[in-house]
Amino acid sequence: MSEQKLVGYDIEPPAEAGPAQRVDVDSLRDVVSQIMEAAGYPSDRAALVADSLVHADMRGVASHGVTRARIYSKRAKAGLVDPRAVPTVSGGTRAGRRLDASNAPGQVAAEAAVQEAIKGARDLGVCVVGVVNSNHCGTLAYFLEKITAAGLVGLAATNGPAVMAYFGSRARAVGTNPLGYGIPRSDGPPIILDMATSNAARGKIIAMARSGEGEVPDGWAIDTEGRPTTDPVAALAGAVLPFGGPKGSGLAMGIEFLCGTLLSGITGPAVGDMYEHWDRTQQVGHIFFALDPECWSSAEIFDSNVRRFVQEIHNLPPAAGADRVYLPGEIEDAAAEDAAKNGVLLSGAVIADLRALATEAGVSRKLETVGETMVT
């Protein structure tokens, strides 16, 4: 790996890092929550952030899991995120509403926006809430599940700092700009899609750089000279690439319009990077749609249609080498069920970092590993 070091990424893994292990879910939530409280988060907000991060790890999305606890804590302590800021809503009688996060933690802003979207959709059938002046909010899946739990269809997107190159360019110009949807089901978990418009979430590259393990797959990133690279540190200094070339690039551009141009005018390099910019706030934009299926049919008909659709997908013949056709989110649902029973699998570097953070913060709760399970 390159010896280049990037400020803010904390890419040097703790010297005491051991093998990956499973960690008890409750102890993990408690430790992360207490770390966030020590950084200035009120207890309810600390619990929300901890729950969202653990939710990601349980679903196998480690790039957005508890590995983010250190950067969230650092930015709050540096005064670049206001853990106590109160988001405000305008346009409360309309289907389109604006929520000013006032630099609150992204999860706090997203939670407020989702609850506003749910309330608006119940009154009007459809409600769209655009969020400005926010921060990184974790996975969209966490919030889409809240919309589907209310019996509503959800759509969500967020922009982010300019770490991806548009198709045809080598310059950082746009975030990995994820988007997602959620469809409620009465007979099973909701159908949840949550995907970045890059070939992979950049958090995966950060995790490789911090752990010192793994290489960036071909086609994921370029270095500062625009050359393809498999070095995680060089990839962090350079740019990630959109999936499907012009297709992912076009989607990222559309999300940038929705979450930036439309809501605040803050786009591209004007969005702060939580790892690289220590002189300004992020000013991230999110957008959440909640749609009541009863605008188009009864709840019973909608449920019947979803059941039939799911059955059609599950009845499709699998391709060679595949065991079945999965709905979006089904693999993650299985991972979460396993984690709830057997503990969350965390890398040795993440476990060591959490323990170091807990010691720094004076956290009394200890991480509890489950059994003797270790994975190398």
N, C-alpha and C positions, 0 to 999 in steps of 0.2 A: 504494500500500500504506500501511496505517496506520503511524504513526511509533512506535506502542507497542513497547516492547522487553521481552522476557520473559527473565529471568535463566536461564541454563543452556542455552538453545537455540542460542546462537551464530548468531543469524539474520543477522548482517551478513556478506555474502559477502566473501571476500578481494578487495582492490582489484585484484590482478593476475590475477583469474580470466579465462580465455580461453574459447574454444569447446570443445565436447565433443570428446573424442578416444578412440581405442582404446588400451588399455594392455596390455602383455604380462602374461599371467596369472602366470607365475612371479615376475616382478619385483614385481607387486602383492602377492602372498602374502608375499614376503620383507620388503617394506617395512612392511606392516601387522604382521607378526609381530615385527619389530624394534621398532616403536613400542610394542607391548604389552609386550615385554621391558623396555623403558626405563621403563614404568609399574609394573614390579615383578612381572610374570608370569614364572614359570619357562618355559624355552624350549619344553617340550612343550605347555604350556597356551597359550602365545602362538601357537604353530603351529595348535592346534585352533581358537582363536577366529578367527585370520586365515583359516583354511580355510573356516570357516562363513560368514564375511562375504563372501569372494570367491565362494563357491558361490552366494550369493544374487544378487550382481551378475551372475554368469555366466548365471543363469536369468532375468534381467530383473527381479528383485525389488530394485530399487535402494533402496527404503525401508528394507530390512534389511541393506544391504550395507556397504561400507567407509566410508560416511558416518557409521557408528556408532563408528568408531575413536576419534574425539575424545572422545565422552562416556564410553566405556568407560575410556579412559585417565584422564580427569579424575576419575572416581569412584574408581578404584583409588588414584590419588595422594592423594585426599582422605580415604582410609581408610574409604570407605563400601562398598567391595567388597574382600574378602580374596583376592588371587590365589593364595595358598598354602593356603587352607583345605582340609581333607580331609573330604569327605562321608562320612557313616556310614549303614549300612543296618541296620534292625531287621526282624524277622519273616522271616528268611531261609529258613525251611523252609515258608512259607505262600505261597499264590497271590497274596495281597495283602501288599505290603511298603512300608515307609516309609523314605525317604531324607532325612536331614537334611543339607542342603547346607552348613550352618554359614557362610552368607554367601559361599560360593565364587562365582566367575563362573557365570552361567547356563549357558553351554555346557559347563562342567566338570561341573556338577550333572546336566545332561541326558544327557551322555555316560555318566556313571556309572549313571544310572537306566536308560538304554537297555540297557547291557550286563547289568545285573542282571535286567531284564525278559526279555532273550533267554535268559540262563542259566536263569531260572525256568521259562520256557515250554518249554524243551527237557526239563526235568525233570518238569514237571507238566502240560504242554499249554497252559496259560494262566497268565500272570503280569501283575499290575498293580502298578506302582510309582508311589507318590505322593511328590512332592518338596516339602519345606517349606524355608523360610529361604533362598530362592534369589534370583536376579536375572534380568534380561532374558536370554533364551537364544537370541535370533536366530530364524531360521525353524524351524518344526516339520518342514518337508520334509527338512532336512538330517539330522535324527535318524530320521525315518520311513524314509529310504533305508537306514539302517543295520539297521533291523529287517527290511526286505524282503530285504536282502542275505543275511540269515541264513535265508531261506526262510519267514519268518513274516509274518503279517498284522499290521499295526500300527495303533493308534489313539493319538492324542495331543491334549492340550489344555493351555492355560495361562491363568492369569488375569493381571492387570496393574493398574496404577494407574487410579484412577477418572477417566477422561477422556471417557467416553461417557454419554449420558443414556438411561435406560430409556424405552421408548415411553410417551408420556403425560406425561413430565416434562421439565423444562429443566435440571435440576441434574445435574452430574457425579455418577455413582453407581457406575459399573462400568468395567472395562477393555474394550478391544476384543476381548478373550478369543477368540483364534483356536482353531480345531480342525482336525484333519486325519486322513487315513487313508492307509495305504500297502498295496498289494496286489502281491505278487511275481509276476513273469513270467519264464518260462524263455527266451522268444524275443524279449525286448525290455526296455526300461527299465520299472521298476515303475510302476504307476498310483498317482500321488501327488496328493492334494488337500491344500492348506494354505490356509485362508481365515480372515480376520477376521470377526467378527460385526457389525462396522461396515460402512458402505457402501464403505469403502476403508481400507487400513492408514493409521493416523495418521502414520506415517513419511513418507507421500507429501506430506502437508501440511507437515511439518517441512522436507522437501526443497525445497518451493516457497518457504517463508519464507526459508530459508538462501540459496537461489540468487537470490531476487528475481524469479523467473520463474513465470508461470502464475497462474491463479485456481482457487479451490476450486469444483468443479462444484456446481450446485444440488442440495440435498438431502443433502450430505455433513456439514454442520456448522451450528452456531448460535453466536452470540456470547454474551457474558456476560449479556445481557438476554433471551436465548432467541429472538433474531431470526435468521432465515436469513442467512448471510453467505458471500461468495465471497472474502473477504480472508483469506489464510493466517494472518496474525498474529492477527487477531480470532478466527479459528477455533481457534487454539492456546490462546488465553485462555478461550474458551468450551468447547464440547463437540462431539464428533462424534456422529453418529446411527446407530442400528442399521439394517442392511439389512432391507428388507421390513417395516418397522415392528414390529408385535408379534412377528413370526416371528424376526427377528434378536435382538430384545430377549429373547424367551423362551429362545433358545439361549444367549445371553450369561449369563442368570440361571442356567441349568443348569450351565454351565461354572464359574461363580462358586461354585456349591454344591460341585461336585466338587473344584475346585482350592483352594478357600478354606474354606468351612464344614466340609466333610468332613475335610480334612487337618489344618487348623491353627486354624480359627476366624477367620483373618485375611481380611477381605473389604473391598471398596469402598474408601473413603478411608483405611482402615488400611494399605493396600498403598502403599509408597513410590513416588514418581515419580522416575525417574532424572534427569529434566531439571529438575524443580521443587523437589524436597526434598533439601536439602543438610545436614540435621540428623538424618537417620535412614536406615537401610538399607531395602531394598525389601520383603523378605520375600514374594517372589512364590512361588506354588505352581504346579507342573506335574503332569501325570499321563500315564503311558505304559502302554499295553496291548500285549502281544505274545501272539499266538494262533497255535498250531501247527495248520495246516490238516488234519494227520493225525488230529486229534481227531474229525473228521467223515468223512474219506475218506482214501484213500491219496494219496501225493504225486503219483502218476501221474494219478489221476482229477481231483484238484484242478487240476493243470496243464492237462489237457484241457478242463476246464470254463472256466478262465480264457481259454484260447485261443479257445474257441467264443464266449464272451461278447464278447471284443475284436473278433472278426470280425463279430459281429452289429452292434456299434456302428459299426464302420467301413463296413458295408454300408448303413447308413441313408441315405436320400436327403437331400441337403443342402437347407436352406431357401433361399429366394430371397436372393441376395447372398452366400451362404456357399459355400466350396469343398468343405467336408467336415465331418463331426462328429468332434470331437476328444475323446479321453480326457483326464481331468484330468492335468495335468503334461506333456502332449505338446508344447504350445507352448513351455513352459519348457525341455524337453529339447532342442528344436531351437535355442533361443537359446544354451544351454550348449555345444552342439556347435559353433556358429558362433564363440562366444567363445574356445573352446579353439584354434580354427584361426586366428582373425583378431584376437584381443585382446578385452578387456572394454571396452565403451563406457561411459565415465564423463563426467559433466558437468564443465565447466570449473571450477565452484566446488568440486566434490569433489576434483579433481586438485590445485587450488591449496591446498586445506585439508590434504590428505595431505602435500604437499611442505612446507608450513609445519610440520606436526606432526613430520615426519621431521627437519627442521632443528632444531626445539626439542629433540628427543630425541637428537640427535647420531647419527642413523642414516646409515650409510655407503652403503647400497644405494640406487640411484636408480630412480625409476619410468621404465620404458622405453615410450615410445609406439610404436605399430605403424604403419609406413608414414607417409603424409601424410594419412591419413583424418581429416577434421574434419567435424563435423556442427553446424550452427547451429540 
